[in-house]
Amino acid sequence: MTAGQPSRNMSEPRRDALLGVVRLLITASMVISLAMGLATAIAFALMPVWWESARIALEQQASGSLPENLSYLIGGTLVLGVAASLLVFQFFRVSRRIVISVSDGDPFIPENATRLRNMAWLSVAVQLLTFPAAALTGWLAHVAHTAYFDSKFSLGGILLALVLFVLARVFRIGAEMREDLDGTI
């Protein structure tokens, strides 16, 4: 702090343009993930309506008959898409709460350590969904002779989870240190 600047209480809310932009982007990401999950859920729910015409189009493209269980594979892929969208929505919802606590001037609280740990587990869950999703989409592309949608395991996703687990520990220790400091004053 320089001479003439008023001191600021750390628990005072801050107006920070970067945090405002991040909050806006996180909120937009929440809306997008929720919309994608809803659209996929609607596609799944309406599958009895559109499946027959889609099957005929796929058979024409594949130049032959398709396996009988293809509708189950497509339905399974849609269900995995809904699950992934909900996990991503929850990830952004939790991250938004952390950004709000930073805006409020109080980030080193036990709740944020828990939130970061939850975000790490959500990242792991999304990565685990890629295994059945990759298997289903790969098999669908093979039997339908269509372009393959690559939904493989992401090393970046696992690194994100590891960083979040470490940050959760940092926040937990920071919150404990703050509580100890508050107890000695």
Buried (B, 14 or more C-beta within 10 A) or exposed (E): EEEEEEEEEEEEEEEEEEBEEBBEEBBEBBEBBBEBBEEBBEBBEEBEEEBEEBBEEBBEEBEEEBEEEBBEBBBBBBBBBBBBBBBBBBBBBBBBBBBBBBBEEBBBBBBBBBBBBBBBBBBBBBBEBBEBBBBBBBBBBEBBEEEEEEBEEEEEBEEBBEEBBEBBEEBBEBBEEBEEEEEEE
